[in-house]
Amino acid sequence: MSPASTAAVYSASEALAPIARRAPVPERIIVAGLSTSWSEDVSNRLDHLLKLPAGWDGYGAPPVRFENAYFALQLLSSICPANMSAPQLVPGTAGDLQIEWHIPAGTIELHVRGPNDVSAWRETAANPDGEEILLTNNFAAVSRWISEMLGINVAAVATAA
């Protein structure tokens, strides 16, 4: 058994033992990359935003927090079709992150304040004043918004699945 796999295997008595007796956590955990038309652009942009220097905005703002960038990537991988264009990613002044799509059919903005703390807003021709919803872990509404914005027939996609 490799050292990485032995770290995750415990007997019942070890599971109840003090944490100090458990095997060390591996130094690196590799996550398989996404293969979508937007994933490389998004990954590169998130990497850049994570490396912003403190005060990047001229007023002492921190870089985007890792947990927000990671949550945003997981969120995007859950709601975005593979052939969709990459969203704009804009840093916030509190380590937060804005995810934005601006196309002729409308605008969608997701403000990732923290993991499971997202404000979602959209504007369309049918709703020029926009609508906002607060989300934690169910992003089905945003997935529908994206499908509508791209002109995807949501009912046909659900039936095909």
KEKE-3310 file (N, C-alpha, C; in steps of 0.2 Angstrom, whole numbers, plus 5000, padded with zeros to 4 digits):
npx = (5004:5003:5011:5002:4989:4989:4987:4974:4968:4961:4959:4945:4949:4959:4952:4946:4956:4967:4971:4984:4990:4987:4990:5001:4994:4995:5007:5003:4989:4982:4971:4960:4960:4948:4940:4935:4929:4930:4938:4952:4955:4948:4954:4967:4965:4959:4971:4979:4972:4972:4986:4987:4994:4994:4984:4981:4971:4974:4970:4972:4966:4964:4971:4960:4952:4958:4948:4937:4940:4941:4929:4921:4926:4922:4908:4906:4910:4899:4888:4890:4889:4899:4904:4903:4907:4921:4918:4919:4930:4931:4940:4935:4935:4936:4942:4934:4924:4919:4909:4905:4894:4892:4882:4873:4860:4858:4863:4872:4877:4887:4891:4903:4904:4909:4912:4897:4890:4882:4877:4866:4863:4853:4850:4838:4831:4817:4816:4822:4825:4831:4834:4837:4844:4848:4860:4865:4869:4862:4861:4853:4844:4852:4859:4848:4846:4857:4856:4844:4849:4858:4850:4846:4836:4829:4820:4821:4834:4833:4824:4832:4842)
npy = (4994:5011:5026:5037:5031:5023:5033:5036:5025:5017:5008:5003:5006:5015:5025:5031:5035:5048:5062:5065:5052:5048:5044:5055:5069:5069:5079:5085:5085:5079:5086:5080:5089:5100:5098:5108:5121:5133:5130:5131:5145:5150:5144:5149:5163:5163:5158:5169:5179:5174:5176:5190:5205:5210:5224:5227:5235:5248:5252:5243:5230:5212:5198:5187:5175:5158:5148:5154:5155:5141:5136:5144:5138:5125:5127:5133:5122:5114:5120:5125:5123:5113:5119:5132:5150:5157:5165:5182:5185:5194:5202:5205:5217:5211:5199:5192:5187:5190:5183:5184:5185:5194:5196:5198:5193:5194:5197:5189:5189:5183:5184:5178:5177:5169:5152:5143:5155:5165:5178:5179:5187:5193:5200:5203:5205:5203:5206:5220:5227:5218:5203:5196:5183:5174:5162:5146:5131:5126:5128:5127:5136:5146:5138:5136:5149:5151:5142:5147:5160:5155:5150:5137:5123:5119:5109:5099:5095:5090:5079:5071:5067)
npz = (5000:4996:5004:5004:5003:5014:5024:5024:5029:5043:5058:5069:5082:5080:5075:5085:5093:5100:5090:5088:5086:5074:5056:5047:5037:5019:5010:4998:4988:4974:4962:4950:4934:4926:4910:4901:4890:4896:4908:4909:4907:4918:4929:4927:4929:4942:4949:4947:4954:4967:4970:4971:4978:4995:4998:4984:4978:4982:4994:5004:5003:5004:4995:4984:4994:4997:5000:4994:4981:4978:4981:4971:4959:4961:4961:4948:4940:4943:4938:4925:4907:4897:4885:4887:4887:4896:4912:4918:4931:4946:4958:4975:4988:5001:5001:4994:4979:4963:4950:4934:4919:4904:4892:4876:4878:4892:4909:4922:4938:4951:4968:4977:4993:5003:5006:5002:5003:4994:4984:4971:4955:4942:4926:4913:4896:4898:4912:4916:4928:4935:4946:4962:4972:4987:4990:4996:4995:4985:4968:4958:4952:4947:4937:4929:4925:4917:4907:4901:4897:4888:4878:4879:4879:4893:4898:4888:4889:4902:4900:4891:4899)
capx = (5000:5007:5010:4996:4983:4989:4985:4967:4965:4961:4955:4940:4952:4963:4948:4944:4962:4969:4973:4991:4992:4985:4995:5001:4991:5000:5008:5000:4983:4981:4964:4960:4958:4942:4941:4929:4931:4932:4942:4959:4955:4946:4960:4973:4962:4959:4978:4981:4968:4975:4992:4987:4998:4989:4983:4981:4967:4977:4967:4974:4962:4968:4969:4955:4954:4958:4942:4932:4942:4940:4921:4919:4928:4917:4902:4906:4910:4893:4882:4891:4890:4906:4905:4901:4913:4923:4915:4924:4931:4933:4941:4932:4940:4937:4944:4928:4925:4913:4909:4900:4893:4888:4881:4867:4854:4857:4869:4872:4883:4887:4895:4905:4907:4912:4909:4890:4887:4883:4872:4866:4859:4853:4846:4837:4826:4811:4817:4827:4827:4835:4832:4843:4843:4854:4861:4870:4872:4858:4862:4849:4841:4858:4859:4842:4847:4863:4852:4840:4853:4861:4845:4846:4829:4830:4815:4823:4840:4831:4821:4837:4846)
capy = (5000:5017:5030:5041:5027:5021:5038:5036:5018:5017:5003:5006:5009:5021:5031:5034:5037:5055:5064:5064:5045:5046:5045:5062:5070:5070:5086:5087:5081:5081:5085:5080:5095:5100:5098:5112:5126:5138:5128:5134:5152:5151:5142:5154:5169:5162:5158:5176:5183:5171:5179:5197:5207:5214:5231:5227:5240:5254:5253:5237:5224:5206:5194:5182:5169:5152:5145:5157:5153:5134:5136:5146:5133:5119:5130:5133:5115:5111:5124:5128:5118:5112:5123:5139:5154:5158:5171:5186:5184:5200:5201:5209:5220:5208:5192:5189:5186:5191:5179:5188:5184:5199:5194:5202:5190:5196:5197:5185:5190:5179:5187:5173:5181:5164:5145:5143:5161:5168:5182:5179:5192:5193:5205:5201:5210:5202:5209:5224:5229:5212:5200:5194:5178:5172:5155:5142:5125:5124:5133:5125:5143:5149:5134:5138:5156:5150:5138:5152:5165:5152:5147:5129:5120:5115:5103:5094:5093:5085:5073:5067:5064)
capz = (5000:4996:5010:5003:5004:5021:5028:5025:5032:5051:5062:5073:5088:5078:5073:5092:5096:5099:5083:5087:5084:5067:5051:5044:5030:5014:5009:4992:4986:4967:4960:4942:4931:4922:4903:4898:4886:4901:4914:4909:4908:4925:4933:4927:4932:4950:4952:4948:4960:4974:4971:4972:4984:5000:4995:4977:4976:4984:5001:5009:5001:5003:4989:4985:4999:4994:5000:4990:4974:4977:4980:4965:4954:4961:4959:4941:4937:4944:4934:4918:4902:4895:4879:4888:4888:4903:4915:4921:4938:4948:4965:4980:4993:5007:4999:4991:4972:4959:4944:4929:4912:4901:4885:4874:4881:4899:4914:4928:4943:4957:4972:4982:4999:5006:5004:5004:5005:4987:4981:4963:4952:4934:4922:4906:4893:4901:4918:4916:4934:4938:4952:4966:4977:4991:4990:5000:4992:4979:4963:4952:4949:4943:4932:4924:4922:4912:4902:4898:4894:4882:4874:4880:4881:4900:4898:4883:4892:4908:4897:4888:4905)
cpx = (5004:5006:5004:4989:4983:4986:4978:4964:4966:4957:4950:4944:4956:4958:4946:4950:4963:4972:4980:4994:4991:4990:4995:4997:4996:5001:5005:4994:4982:4974:4964:4957:4952:4944:4935:4933:4933:4936:4949:4959:4953:4951:4965:4971:4962:4966:4980:4978:4971:4982:4993:4991:4993:4990:4983:4976:4969:4974:4968:4970:4967:4967:4963:4957:4953:4951:4936:4933:4940:4932:4919:4921:4923:4910:4901:4906:4903:4887:4884:4892:4897:4908:4904:4907:4914:4920:4921:4924:4935:4934:4937:4937:4940:4939:4939:4929:4918:4914:4903:4900:4889:4888:4874:4861:4853:4864:4867:4878:4882:4893:4897:4908:4910:4909:4902:4887:4888:4876:4872:4861:4859:4848:4845:4832:4819:4811:4823:4830:4831:4831:4838:4840:4849:4854:4866:4873:4868:4858:4858:4846:4846:4859:4854:4843:4852:4859:4848:4844:4856:4856:4844:4839:4830:4826:4818:4830:4838:4828:4827:4841:4843)
cpy = (5006:5021:5034:5037:5024:5026:5038:5030:5018:5011:5006:5009:5015:5027:5034:5036:5045:5056:5063:5057:5044:5048:5052:5063:5071:5077:5089:5082:5084:5080:5085:5086:5094:5100:5102:5117:5132:5137:5131:5141:5154:5149:5147:5160:5168:5161:5165:5180:5180:5174:5187:5199:5211:5221:5232:5233:5247:5256:5247:5231:5218:5203:5190:5177:5163:5148:5147:5155:5145:5133:5138:5141:5127:5121:5130:5126:5112:5114:5126:5122:5118:5117:5130:5143:5155:5165:5176:5185:5191:5200:5207:5212:5217:5200:5188:5189:5187:5187:5182:5186:5190:5197:5198:5199:5192:5196:5193:5187:5186:5182:5181:5177:5176:5157:5145:5149:5166:5172:5182:5184:5191:5198:5202:5206:5209:5205:5213:5227:5224:5209:5197:5188:5176:5165:5152:5136:5123:5129:5131:5131:5146:5145:5135:5144:5155:5147:5143:5157:5162:5150:5140:5128:5116:5109:5097:5091:5088:5079:5069:5064:5058)
cpz = (5000:5002:5010:5005:5011:5026:5029:5028:5039:5053:5066:5079:5086:5077:5080:5095:5095:5092:5082:5085:5077:5062:5049:5038:5025:5012:5003:4990:4979:4965:4953:4939:4927:4915:4900:4894:4890:4906:4914:4910:4915:4930:4933:4930:4940:4953:4952:4953:4967:4975:4971:4978:4989:4998:4988:4974:4979:4991:5006:5008:5001:4997:4990:4990:4995:4994:4996:4983:4973:4977:4974:4959:4955:4959:4951:4937:4938:4939:4927:4913:4900:4890:4881:4889:4895:4906:4917:4928:4941:4956:4969:4985:5000:5006:4996:4983:4969:4952:4940:4922:4910:4894:4882:4877:4888:4903:4920:4932:4949:4962:4978:4988:5003:5004:5006:5006:4998:4986:4974:4961:4945:4932:4915:4903:4896:4909:4919:4922:4938:4944:4956:4971:4981:4991:4994:4997:4986:4974:4957:4949:4945:4936:4926:4921:4916:4906:4898:4894:4887:4877:4874:4882:4887:4900:4894:4886:4898:4905:4894:4893:4907)
residu = (MET:SER:PRO:ALA:SER:THR:ALA:ALA:VAL:TYR:SER:ALA:SER:GLU:ALA:LEU:ALA:PRO:ILE:ALA:ARG:ARG:ALA:PRO:VAL:PRO:GLU:ARG:ILE:ILE:VAL:ALA:GLY:LEU:SER:THR:SER:TRP:SER:GLU:ASP:VAL:SER:ASN:ARG:LEU:ASP:HIS:LEU:LEU:LYS:LEU:PRO:ALA:GLY:TRP:ASP:GLY:TYR:GLY:ALA:PRO:PRO:VAL:ARG:PHE:GLU:ASN:ALA:TYR:PHE:ALA:LEU:GLN:LEU:LEU:SER:SER:ILE:CYS:PRO:ALA:ASN:MET:SER:ALA:PRO:GLN:LEU:VAL:PRO:GLY:THR:ALA:GLY:ASP:LEU:GLN:ILE:GLU:TRP:HIS:ILE:PRO:ALA:GLY:THR:ILE:GLU:LEU:HIS:VAL:ARG:GLY:PRO:ASN:ASP:VAL:SER:ALA:TRP:ARG:GLU:THR:ALA:ALA:ASN:PRO:ASP:GLY:GLU:GLU:ILE:LEU:LEU:THR:ASN:ASN:PHE:ALA:ALA:VAL:SER:ARG:TRP:ILE:SER:GLU:MET:LEU:GLY:ILE:ASN:VAL:ALA:ALA:VAL:ALA:THR:ALA:ALA)
# end
